[in-house]
Amino acid sequence: MDVYDYIVVGAGTAGCVVTSRLSENPRRRVLLLEAGGSDRRFWVRVPIGYGRTFNDPRVNWMYETEPDSALQNRRAFWPRGKLLGGSGSINGMIYVRGLPYDFDNWVRLGNPGWSYREVLPYFRKLEDYPGGADDYHGAGGPIHITDVARAAHPLCHTFIESCVRLGYHAVTDFNGPSANGVGIYQITTRHGLRESTATGYLRPALGRKNLTMRLRSHALRVLFDGRRAVGLAYRQQGVTHEARARRGVIVSLGAIAAPQLLQLSGVGDAALLRRCGIDLRAHLPAVGENLQDHLDFGYGYRSRVPTLNDEIYPVMGKVRAALQYVLTRGGVLSMSINQSGGFVKSDPRLTEPDLQLYCSPLSYPAASWPMRRLMKPHSFSGFVLSFNLARPESRGRIEIRSSDPAAPPAIHTNYLTTAHDAAQALAGARLLKQIEATAPLAEVIAAPLEKPTGTSDAELLDDFRARAGTCYHPCGTCRMGADPTNAVVDSRLRVHGLHALRVVDASVFPAVTSGNINTPTIMVAEKAADLIKEEEGG
């Protein structure tokens, strides 16, 4: 039987970071297990390729949620990465930390050590920032940040100007002193290629003799000796194996699969495990609870000026874009599509922004999603404005359906279950209507793409329920907190009531951050590695 110091389960955004950092100590043997395969695929490495990988079962778990009554009983498609780098290898690459408020709130929720002041050094540590190091940014870190302000589509600057005329600030750096306003999003690319924690952290570490990685190795359950995690059972090429961990098992499978593995291992709500025929190891009713996600909604428009549709839709346009990318590593293929947006207050009396905006200089038929939408836009010039609720209060849950590790868990989203979230949805829809009616953006709109539904509160909210969908930011299902009745891990990310078992990924977020969650997930993993090293005395 293989014996290691640490077993890291999952080579996603967090797992690659923890593995890299722990294997820096040559005296520690580290095993990294990943159910998916390599990230060395053309459409993974090319930034705009996420329009294809979103619908590729070779690199994507392609989950589907349960019907949600708040969204007219619709099911949602939830892509999650099944490859090195995890969802960071198939996401939109927007580099956003969230607001300082978010992390100070984690402390208010009972998690000392996670204030913005205390996590800022980890954000700086992970960065290779093009502007160099300062009080807010780091240089030379594993993740390269690209400023695309000059390359962004002109329509994005038109959007920003209209927002400024409405009284919102223009922001040049959403990860600097203030994110309150609108601007161009930075992205995680390096030399025109996608940057993930697989490329930035893991690949440079793979040459270490103390690090072993096994791909296409599906975790079955955590192994215990009493209340101590001592290893992992996993299946590779149809054969079940066991590996032992002297110092600990670290679960980094993300907000869906992390609670699934705990439940399969007997850690979770006793009633659920009993129904599934699983022996109880630890009764932790919060496992799988507290699911949070950003709910996204938008409007599409025909444009009087050229958009990315005009570059990507024609065959010759695709050829020109490909040639430009091959020759210069630039152009539309090197970009994210959600190029501009920001964090704004729906009510000026609020102390913090409560909505995140996006302006995408591209539009696509609704029927093409999730079928490779980015490469199949409308044949005419078009664009999309959208928003998501920054800090929703609604909570869903993840729960296994049976004891079968190969069966996807049930995802209950429970969107819009609070009056707060419904009010925010309505406020966001009205804000988009204001922006579309404000020059200079109003002057380039030829016609809306959606059929008119009316402007009353009820009509706008009905339209939201009919068309809103996930922003692909699930988190919170192994919530960090001091009380084991409503949290899964403590502030050092140790599973309550058990020993040598940690969860390190977005599932530990006690509350969703006000923006894209990939970057704060990297921060969590960086801090987790230091917490583990502290316990080793180094």
Secondary structure, 3 states (H helix, E strand, C coil): CEEEEEEEECCCHHHHHHHHHHCCCCCCCEEEECCCECCCCHHHHCHHHHHHHCCCCCCECCEECCCEHHHCCECCEECCECECCHHHHCCCCECCCCCHHHHHHHHHCCCCCCCHHHHHHHHHHHEECCCCCCCCCCCCCCEECECCCCCCCHHHHHHHHHHHHCCCCECCCCCCCCCEEEEECCECEECCEECCHHHHHHHHHCCCCCEEEECCEEEEEEEEECCEEEEEEEEECCEEEEEEEEEEEEECCHHHHHHHHHHHCCEECHHHHHHCCCCCCEECCCCCCCEECCEEEEEEEEECCCCHHHHHCCHHHHHHHHHHHHHHCCCHHHCCCCCEEEEECCCCCCCCCCEEEEEECCCCCHHHCCCCHHHCCCCCCEEEEEEEECCCCCCEEEECCCCCCCCCCEEECCCCCCHHHHHHHHHHHHHHHHHHCCCCHHHHEEEECCCCCCCCHHHHHHHHHHHCEECCCCECCCCECCCCCCCCECCCCEECCCECEEECCHHHCCCCCCCCCHHHHHHHHHHHHHHHHHHCCC
